[in-house]
Amino acid sequence: MSPVEFGFPLHISLIPIAIPVAVLLLGLFLFVRVNKILGLLIGAFGVLFGLLFGPMLLMDRVIVDDRRIHQSTGFWFDQTEKGFSFDGIERVTITTGRDLKGRVIEIWIAEYKDRPSVTVDPGDLWELNGDAIAKHIDALGVDIVGSSD
């Protein structure tokens, strides 16, 4: 099976780009019409915001291939890697748990025959496409089990 790649829809991915563009335009307007220093500060903030957050959602990916599931998420300069291998896997359990703040979160647990389980707290993109990802993993012959705490 060829790899399947999941990403945010384009209209969602462009939000972190649209915000700094709007702030930059506001800064330009203020620079020309109201106050040069205020306009320059707001415009600079827009540029910095765009550099920091702009590419973030465009770079988020969940890739499922014959060997593993892999997610890259977070800031473009410090991507977080999540996922697990299908090699020797018995099943994947999709359940819920609580994070350190007590909020209910979804958890994917990869259970193996010959090594410790791997627990993944999936990111927003993974959760958004959870059903399609589970179907793809199931099609690869990996048992998917759903449960809740």
C-alpha positions in Angstrom: 0.0 0.0 0.0 1.2 3.5 -0.8 1.7 6.0 2.1 -1.3 8.1 3.0 -0.7 11.6 4.1 -3.0 13.7 6.2 -2.8 17.5 6.5 -5.1 20.3 7.6 -7.4 21.7 5.0 -5.9 24.7 3.2 -8.4 27.2 4.7 -7.4 26.1 8.2 -3.7 26.1 7.3 -3.8 29.7 6.1 -5.2 31.2 9.3 -1.7 31.6 10.9 -0.7 33.5 7.7 -3.9 35.6 7.4 -3.5 37.0 11.0 -0.1 38.5 10.6 -1.0 39.9 7.1 -4.0 41.7 8.7 -1.8 43.0 11.5 0.9 44.1 9.0 -1.8 45.9 7.0 -3.0 47.6 10.2 0.5 48.6 11.0 1.0 50.0 7.5 -2.3 52.0 7.8 -1.3 53.4 11.2 2.2 54.2 9.9 0.8 56.2 7.0 -2.3 57.8 8.6 -1.9 58.0 12.4 1.5 57.5 14.1 4.7 56.2 12.4 6.2 54.6 15.6 2.9 52.9 16.5 2.5 51.7 13.0 6.1 50.4 12.8 5.7 48.5 16.1 2.4 46.9 15.1 3.8 46.1 11.6 6.9 44.6 13.1 4.8 42.5 15.5 2.8 41.2 12.5 6.0 40.2 10.7 7.4 38.4 13.7 4.1 36.6 14.4 4.1 35.5 10.7 7.6 34.2 10.9 6.9 32.3 14.1 3.5 30.9 13.4 2.9 31.3 9.7 4.2 27.9 8.4 3.1 25.9 11.4 -0.2 24.3 10.2 1.1 24.0 6.7 3.9 21.8 7.9 1.8 19.5 10.2 1.5 16.0 8.7 0.4 12.5 9.7 1.8 9.8 7.4 0.6 6.2 7.5 2.6 3.7 5.4 3.1 0.0 5.5 5.7 0.2 8.4 4.5 2.9 10.7 2.4 5.9 11.6 4.3 9.2 12.0 3.2 12.7 12.9 5.2 15.9 12.6 3.6 18.8 14.5 4.5 22.1 16.2 6.7 25.0 15.4 8.6 24.8 12.1 11.9 25.2 13.8 11.2 22.6 16.5 8.9 19.9 15.2 7.5 17.3 17.6 7.6 13.7 16.3 5.0 11.2 17.4 4.0 7.8 16.2 4.7 4.1 16.3 5.9 1.2 14.2 3.7 -1.7 13.0 6.5 -4.2 13.2 5.5 -6.9 15.7 2.3 -5.0 16.7 -0.6 -7.0 18.2 -3.2 -4.2 18.3 -3.9 -0.5 18.6 -6.2 0.6 21.3 -7.9 4.0 21.0 -9.1 5.2 24.4 -9.4 8.3 26.5 -7.4 9.4 29.5 -6.6 12.6 31.4 -3.8 15.0 30.8 -1.8 16.7 33.6 -4.5 19.4 33.8 -7.3 16.8 34.2 -8.7 17.3 30.7 -10.1 14.3 28.9 -7.9 13.5 25.9 -7.7 10.8 23.2 -4.9 8.2 23.5 -3.6 5.7 21.0 -1.8 2.7 22.5 0.3 0.4 20.3 0.5 -3.0 22.0 3.4 -5.3 20.9 4.1 -9.0 21.2 7.7 -8.6 22.2 8.2 -5.1 23.6 6.6 -2.5 25.8 3.5 -0.7 24.6 3.8 2.8 23.0 1.3 5.4 24.1 0.6 8.4 21.9 -1.3 11.5 22.7 -2.2 12.5 19.2 -2.2 16.1 18.0 -5.2 17.9 16.6 -4.5 16.8 13.0 -4.3 13.2 14.1 -7.6 13.5 16.1 -9.3 15.3 13.2 -8.5 12.4 10.9 -8.7 9.6 13.5 -11.4 7.6 11.8 -9.7 7.6 8.4 -6.3 6.8 10.0 -7.9 3.9 12.0 -9.5 2.5 8.8 -6.2 2.7 7.0 -4.3 0.9 9.8 -7.1 -1.7 9.9 -6.7 -2.2 6.2 -3.0 -3.0 6.8 -4.1 -5.9 9.0 -3.6 -4.3 12.4 -6.4 -4.8 14.9 -8.0 -1.6 16.1 -9.8 -1.7 19.5 -11.8 1.2 20.8 -12.5 1.6 24.5 -13.0 4.3 27.1 -12.0 4.8 30.7 
